[in-house]
Structures are given as C-alpha cells and as structure tokens.
C-alpha cells in the first residue's frame, strides 16, 4: 500500500467514524427529547464543528445543533450528552415556547 492509499484509507475511516458519531448524537437527542421534552420537538440536523471555543450551539434558522468535534472525541461522553441537553433546551425554547429575548434568558433558565 502506498502512502497515498494509506492516507485515503484513513480519510475514509475518519469520515465513516464521524458519520457514526453524528448518528449517536442524534440518538442521544432522541432520548433527551423523549425523556425531558415529551417528544415535543422534531429532530434537528446535527454536525460536528471545528471549534474549541464552544462545546455546542443551536442555530434556529438552520435547525442545527453543532457539537465541537474536539469535545465529542476527547472529553467524557457524559459531557457531550450534557451539551446536547443544553442545546436541546435552546431548541425547545425557540420551537415550542416561541423564543426568548436573550439566549440564556428567563424561558431558557426555566426549561433548564
């Protein structure tokens, strides 16, 4: 196997593993939506973000929850689940309660 073929194999493996990771994020969200929000929401899009500045973010316009790739792959999985819960709370406030004037405002705090 050439170096180029080995790199291509690692790239394909990385893409496959990241696909599995995103599926697992969605499965965790499904459980959270069922257990904490009574299945009041529809599943958003999930993506891994190349950031270390944030653990996660909810983008209402795109209906996307982004999770830090670095955090999801190097930190304890329980921390990633807590991040998904946090972002799901933002989603709930936006989509079920009609939003909040500030990202961590009264409705968000009440949901948490």
FENFEN-V343237 format. One record per pair of residues at least 4 apart in sequence whose ideal C-beta (glycine too) atoms are under 7 Angstrom apart, sorted by sequence separation. I is the first residue (numbers start at 1). J is the second residue. D is the distance in whole Angstrom. If there is no record, write none. Layout:
BEGIN
I	J	D
I	J	D
END
This chain:
BEGIN
1	5	5
2	6	7
3	7	6
4	8	6
5	9	6
6	10	6
7	11	6
8	12	6
9	13	6
10	14	6
11	15	6
12	16	6
13	17	6
14	18	6
15	19	6
16	20	7
17	21	6
18	22	6
19	23	7
20	24	6
21	25	7
22	26	7
23	27	6
24	28	6
25	29	6
26	30	6
27	31	7
28	32	6
29	33	6
30	34	6
31	35	6
32	36	5
33	37	5
37	41	6
67	71	7
68	72	6
69	73	6
70	74	6
71	75	5
75	79	5
77	81	6
78	82	7
79	83	7
80	84	7
81	85	7
82	86	6
83	87	6
84	88	6
85	89	7
87	91	6
88	92	6
89	93	7
90	94	6
91	95	6
92	96	5
93	97	5
101	105	6
104	108	5
106	110	6
107	111	6
108	112	6
1	6	5
34	39	5
59	64	5
67	72	5
75	80	7
92	97	7
94	99	5
100	105	4
103	108	7
104	109	7
33	39	6
93	99	6
100	106	7
58	65	6
59	66	7
93	100	5
100	107	4
33	41	5
71	79	7
72	80	5
100	108	6
56	65	6
57	66	5
71	80	6
56	66	6
97	107	5
56	67	5
56	68	6
71	83	7
30	43	7
55	68	5
67	80	6
90	103	7
29	43	6
54	68	6
93	107	5
93	108	5
52	68	7
55	71	5
67	83	6
26	43	6
45	62	7
47	64	6
49	66	4
51	68	5
45	63	6
49	67	7
52	70	5
90	108	7
93	111	6
44	63	5
45	64	4
46	65	6
47	66	5
48	67	6
49	68	6
50	69	6
65	84	7
89	108	6
92	111	6
26	46	5
44	64	6
49	69	6
25	46	5
44	65	5
48	69	4
65	87	5
89	111	5
89	112	5
22	46	5
48	72	6
22	48	7
21	48	7
56	83	4
55	83	5
58	87	5
18	48	6
56	86	7
57	87	7
56	87	5
58	90	4
58	91	5
60	94	5
25	67	6
44	91	6
41	91	6
21	72	6
37	88	7
41	92	6
32	84	6
40	92	7
28	81	6
32	85	6
41	95	6
29	84	6
33	88	7
37	92	6
41	96	7
28	84	5
32	88	5
40	96	5
25	84	6
29	88	6
END
